[in-house]
Amino acid sequence: MTTSPATANLGPQAAPDRVGVAERAIALNIMCHPSRLPMAEELAADLGPAVRIVLDPEPDAPADAVRCAAEAWAASGPEHSHVLVLQDDMTLTPDFTRRLVNAVTTHPGDVIALFAAWSSATSGAARLAALNGYSWLSWRADYVPGPALVMPATLAREFSAFLRAAEDRSTGDAGLLQSFLSARGRRSLLTVPSLAQHDVRGADSVLGNGVTKGVRRSVCFAGDLAEEPDAGRPEADAAVFEAPESPFVSQQDFTAYVNVKDRSPQDLVGTDVPAERWLAGRGADAGLLGEAWVAARQALPAELGGLVRAERLYQTWLSAVCLGVLSLGAPAGAGLSAAGEAALATTVPGVYRRVFTDAVLEQLAAASLPMLKAGYDAGRKMAG
């Protein structure tokens, strides 16, 4: 393992490079502020001796992820086909390197995000992909999820130069990456489930995001799934799920919406349609919808009602109904995959990530899942 810009021998690693990452010639980089070097070293031990820790070149300057990202994306050699950049506070699925190699082998020319947060603009589309049995998602947004990314090495060097030249850094490296890709007509993909997890190492964000954004966990983390054939393995199928409509619950007013995009690649933002209006446009019967909610509400655990008001639970239930309406051919009453159920379970914790502690968020996930599954099934029935 090396540390850049200063190189240091940090001793033997706790874990070998378990898969032939060198054979695939992937540069393994961790971007890190020097104050968090011990945490980066811990993550590096999970990746093996080939990893490089790339330090913020101006650690005493105001916090700026773009500055360190520019260094990290440039850290590769002529022998590398791809570059991986991880933020220093990520946690990886146990067989991460094998899945990484398979991911870049399946879609070698694309930018691949290995993490999407449970509350992000991408989360609804990721839930749809998981519920419909896809391992890959293509979803247009005004940013690309940035904590764990891999891309072709040539593109990575171009992106590094783009970051260095950027005068407006207000959107961060994630927003700048989308601008970079849009200008080149390139897409990004997301692995479903995520191969990396966030906010479990207990460190405060250098940029203060832990305060402003709350707990930022994956919408569905492969490391949390029970082992089963092809569970969460992006190499299982190269088919890419595309979702022009994506249900979500707003962090501002706790209301369910469906984000609707047109077919133009330039439409990165779309239009947020209130879920009730969107369902009405789909021909949903308001009376039957109300009856389904009454049945779901009567089955709510007491502890859930004690934490979140019923009208807000109704909105998260509505988002699950919309997910069901958008399901692809699965009959009502059919069981969910492990990935689909895990993605559904993060809905309520994602909405309230800034309100409750980790322990309460875990409680919310377990307590709300039956309600969300009932909503999803109600949506499938409406879809026929």
C-alpha positions in Angstrom: 0.0 0.0 0.0 1.2 3.5 -0.8 0.2 6.9 0.5 0.2 9.8 -2.0 1.4 12.5 -2.3 3.9 11.3 0.4 4.8 7.7 0.1 5.1 5.6 3.2 5.6 1.9 4.0 2.8 1.1 6.4 3.7 -2.5 6.9 2.1 -5.8 6.0 -1.6 -5.9 5.2 -4.2 -7.7 7.3 -5.8 -9.2 4.2 -4.4 -10.3 0.8 -5.7 -9.0 -2.5 -8.2 -11.8 -2.6 -9.1 -11.5 -6.3 -6.9 -10.8 -9.3 -7.4 -7.1 -9.3 -3.9 -6.7 -10.7 -4.9 -9.1 -13.5 -7.7 -6.8 -14.4 -5.3 -3.8 -13.9 -7.6 -1.7 -11.7 -6.0 1.1 -9.8 -7.3 1.0 -6.2 -7.4 4.5 -4.7 -8.8 5.8 -1.4 -9.3 9.6 -1.1 -8.5 10.8 2.4 -8.0 13.8 4.6 -4.9 13.3 6.7 -6.9 13.6 9.9 -8.7 10.4 8.9 -5.7 8.4 7.8 -6.2 5.6 10.4 -9.7 5.0 9.0 -8.3 4.9 5.4 -5.7 2.4 6.5 -8.4 0.2 8.0 -10.3 0.3 4.7 -7.0 -0.3 2.8 -6.4 -3.5 4.8 -9.7 -4.8 3.3 -8.4 -4.2 -0.3 -4.9 -5.6 -0.1 -1.3 -4.3 -0.8 -2.1 -2.8 -4.2 -4.2 0.0 -2.7 -3.1 3.6 -2.8 -4.2 6.2 -0.2 -4.4 9.6 -1.9 -4.2 12.5 0.6 -5.8 15.9 0.3 -2.9 18.0 -1.1 -4.0 21.1 1.0 -5.2 19.7 4.3 -5.1 23.1 6.0 -7.3 24.7 3.4 -11.1 24.8 3.8 -12.6 21.3 3.2 -13.1 20.6 -0.5 -13.8 17.1 -1.7 -13.1 18.2 -5.3 -9.5 19.0 -4.6 -8.8 15.5 -3.2 -10.9 13.7 -5.9 -8.9 15.4 -8.6 -5.7 13.8 -7.2 -7.4 10.4 -6.7 -8.7 10.1 -10.3 -5.3 11.0 -11.7 -3.6 8.3 -9.6 -3.1 5.5 -12.2 -0.4 4.2 -14.5 -0.3 3.1 -18.2 -0.9 -0.5 -17.0 -4.3 0.3 -15.5 -7.5 -0.2 -17.5 -9.8 1.2 -14.7 -9.6 3.4 -11.6 -11.5 2.8 -8.4 -11.9 5.7 -6.0 -13.4 5.2 -2.5 -14.0 7.7 0.2 -12.2 6.8 3.3 -15.3 6.1 5.4 -16.7 3.3 3.3 -17.2 -0.3 4.2 -17.0 -3.1 1.6 -18.9 -6.3 1.0 -16.7 -9.2 2.0 -16.1 -10.4 -1.6 -15.7 -6.8 -2.9 -12.7 -7.3 -5.1 -14.2 -10.3 -7.0 -17.4 -8.4 -7.6 -15.5 -5.3 -8.6 -13.6 -7.3 -11.3 -16.8 -8.8 -12.5 -18.5 -5.4 -12.6 -15.9 -3.8 -14.9 -15.8 -6.9 -17.0 -19.6 -6.8 -17.5 -19.7 -3.0 -18.4 -16.1 -2.1 -19.1 -16.8 1.2 -20.8 -19.1 2.8 -18.2 -18.7 4.8 -15.1 -20.1 2.5 -12.3 -21.3 3.7 -8.9 -21.0 1.1 -6.2 -23.1 2.9 -3.7 -26.4 4.9 -3.6 -27.8 6.4 -0.4 -31.2 5.3 1.0 -32.5 8.8 0.8 -30.9 10.0 -2.5 -32.7 11.1 -5.7 -31.5 7.7 -7.0 -33.0 5.6 -4.2 -36.5 5.2 -5.7 -35.1 4.0 -9.0 -32.7 1.7 -7.2 -35.6 0.2 -5.2 -37.5 -0.4 -8.5 -34.5 -2.1 -10.0 -34.1 -4.4 -6.9 -37.8 -5.2 -6.8 -37.8 -6.1 -10.5 -34.8 -8.3 -10.2 -32.2 -6.2 -12.0 -28.5 -6.0 -11.0 -27.8 -2.7 -12.9 -29.5 0.7 -13.0 -29.2 3.6 -15.4 -30.9 6.6 -13.8 -30.5 10.2 -14.9 -30.0 12.8 -12.2 -28.0 16.0 -11.7 -25.3 14.1 -9.9 -23.6 10.7 -9.8 -23.4 9.0 -6.3 -19.8 9.6 -5.4 -18.6 7.7 -2.4 -17.5 4.6 -4.3 -16.9 4.8 -8.1 -15.0 3.0 -10.8 -14.4 4.1 -14.4 -12.1 3.5 -17.3 -8.6 4.9 -16.6 -8.5 7.2 -19.7 -11.8 8.7 -18.7 -10.6 9.0 -15.0 -7.6 11.1 -16.1 -9.9 13.4 -18.2 -12.2 13.8 -15.2 -9.3 14.7 -13.0 -8.3 17.5 -15.4 -12.0 18.6 -15.5 -12.1 18.8 -11.7 -8.9 20.8 -11.6 -10.2 23.3 -14.1 -13.6 23.7 -12.5 -14.3 27.2 -11.3 -17.7 26.5 -9.7 -17.3 23.6 -7.2 -20.6 24.2 -5.5 -22.1 20.9 -6.7 -19.1 18.9 -5.4 -17.4 16.1 -7.2 -20.6 14.2 -7.6 -22.4 17.1 -9.5 -19.3 17.8 -11.5 -19.1 14.2 -12.6 -22.6 14.4 -14.0 -21.7 17.6 -15.9 -18.5 15.9 -17.2 -20.5 12.9 -18.4 -23.3 14.9 -19.9 -20.9 17.0 -22.0 -19.5 13.7 -23.4 -22.9 11.9 -23.9 -21.8 9.2 -21.4 -24.0 7.4 -19.0 -23.3 6.1 -15.4 -24.5 2.8 -14.0 -25.3 1.7 -10.4 -24.8 -1.8 -9.1 -27.9 -3.2 -7.4 -27.4 -3.9 -4.5 -24.5 -1.6 -3.5 -21.1 -3.1 -3.1 -20.1 -0.5 -0.5 -21.7 0.9 2.6 -21.4 4.3 4.2 -21.5 5.8 7.7 -20.8 2.7 9.7 -17.2 3.5 10.8 -18.3 6.2 13.2 -16.4 9.1 11.9 -17.7 12.7 11.4 -17.8 14.0 7.8 -15.0 16.4 6.9 -17.6 18.5 5.1 -20.1 18.4 7.9 -22.6 16.2 5.9 -23.3 14.0 9.0 -25.0 17.0 10.5 -26.8 18.4 7.5 -27.7 15.1 5.8 -27.9 12.6 8.7 -27.1 8.9 8.4 -26.3 8.0 4.8 -26.6 4.3 4.4 -27.1 2.3 1.2 -30.5 1.8 -0.3 -29.6 -1.9 -0.4 -26.2 -3.2 0.7 -25.0 -6.6 -0.7 -23.2 -7.3 2.6 -26.4 -7.3 4.5 -28.1 -10.0 2.3 -28.2 -13.6 3.1 -26.1 -15.6 0.7 -28.1 -17.1 -2.2 -27.4 -17.9 -5.8 -26.5 -14.6 -7.6 -27.6 -12.5 -4.6 -26.5 -9.0 -5.4 -23.9 -10.0 -7.9 -23.8 -7.5 -10.8 -22.1 -10.1 -13.0 -25.2 -12.3 -12.9 -26.9 -10.4 -15.7 -25.7 -7.5 -17.8 -29.2 -6.2 -18.4 -29.7 -2.6 -17.3 -32.9 -1.3 -15.7 -34.0 2.2 -16.8 -36.7 4.0 -14.9 -38.2 7.2 -16.3 -40.6 7.3 -13.3 -39.3 6.9 -9.8 -41.3 7.1 -6.5 -39.7 8.8 -3.5 -40.6 10.7 -0.3 -39.5 14.3 0.0 -37.1 15.2 2.7 -38.7 18.7 2.8 -42.4 18.0 3.3 -42.4 14.2 3.9 -44.8 13.8 1.0 -44.7 11.0 -1.6 -44.0 12.0 -5.2 -43.1 10.3 -8.4 -40.2 11.9 -10.3 -41.1 11.8 -14.0 -38.5 12.4 -16.7 -39.0 12.7 -20.4 -37.0 10.6 -22.9 -34.5 13.4 -23.5 -31.0 12.6 -22.1 -30.8 16.3 -21.2 -33.7 16.0 -18.7 -31.7 15.3 -15.5 -34.2 16.8 -13.0 -37.6 15.8 -14.2 -41.0 16.8 -12.7 -42.1 15.7 -9.2 -45.7 14.7 -9.3 -47.6 14.1 -6.0 -48.2 10.4 -5.6 -51.9 10.7 -5.1 -52.2 12.7 -8.4 -49.9 10.3 -10.2 -52.0 7.3 -9.1 -55.2 9.0 -10.1 -53.7 9.5 -13.5 -53.1 5.8 -13.6 -56.7 5.2 -12.9 -56.4 4.2 -9.3 -59.7 4.1 -7.4 -59.4 6.5 -4.5 -61.9 4.5 -2.4 -60.0 1.2 -2.9 -56.8 3.1 -2.1 -58.3 4.4 1.1 -59.5 0.9 2.1 -56.1 -0.6 1.5 -54.5 2.1 3.7 -57.0 1.5 6.5 -56.1 -2.2 6.5 -52.4 -1.5 6.5 -52.7 1.1 9.3 -54.6 -1.3 11.5 -51.7 -3.8 11.3 -49.0 -1.2 12.2 -46.9 -2.0 15.3 -47.5 0.3 18.2 -43.9 1.3 18.3 -44.0 2.6 14.7 -47.1 4.8 15.4 -45.3 6.1 18.5 -42.4 7.4 16.4 -43.9 8.7 13.2 -47.3 10.3 12.7 -49.9 8.3 10.8 -50.2 10.9 8.0 -46.5 10.7 7.3 -46.6 6.9 7.4 -49.4 7.1 4.9 -47.0 9.0 2.5 -44.3 6.3 2.8 -47.0 3.7 2.2 -48.1 5.6 -0.9 -44.5 5.5 -2.3 -44.6 1.7 -1.9 -47.9 1.6 -3.7 -46.3 3.5 -6.6 -43.4 1.0 -6.6 -45.9 -1.8 -6.9 -47.7 -0.1 -9.8 -44.4 0.2 -11.6 -43.4 -3.4 -11.0 -42.8 -5.4 -14.2 -45.2 -8.3 -14.4 -44.8 -9.8 -10.9 -48.2 -11.0 -9.7 -49.8 -9.6 -6.5 -48.9 -11.9 -3.6 -45.6 -13.1 -5.2 -42.7 -13.1 -2.7 -39.9 -10.5 -2.8 -36.3 -11.3 -3.5 -33.8 -10.6 -0.7 -32.5 -7.6 -2.5 -36.1 -6.3 -3.1 -37.1 -6.7 0.5 -33.9 -5.1 1.8 -34.4 -2.1 -0.6 -38.0 -1.7 0.5 -37.0 -1.8 4.2 -34.8 1.2 3.9 -37.6 3.6 2.8 -38.7 4.9 6.2 -35.1 5.1 7.7 -34.0 7.0 4.6 -36.8 9.6 5.1 -36.0 10.1 8.8 -32.2 9.8 8.7 -31.8 13.3 10.1 -34.4 12.8 12.9 -33.4 9.6 14.7 -30.4 7.7 15.9 -29.0 4.6 14.3 -30.8 2.3 16.8 -34.1 3.9 16.2 -33.6 3.8 12.4 -33.0 0.1 12.6 -36.2 -0.2 14.6 -38.1 1.8 12.0 -36.8 -0.4 9.2 -38.1 -3.6 10.9 -41.4 -2.2 12.1 -42.3 -0.5 8.8 -41.5 -3.4 6.4 -44.9 -5.2 6.7 -46.7 -1.9 6.0 -44.5 -1.2 2.9 -44.9 -4.8 1.6 -48.7 -4.4 1.9 -48.5 -1.1 0.0 -46.3 -2.6 -2.7 -48.7 -5.5 -3.1 -51.7 -3.1 -3.3 -49.9 -1.4 -6.1 -49.3 -4.6 -8.0 -53.0 -5.4 -7.7 -53.9 -2.0 -9.1 -51.5 -2.6 -12.0 -53.4 -5.8 -12.8 
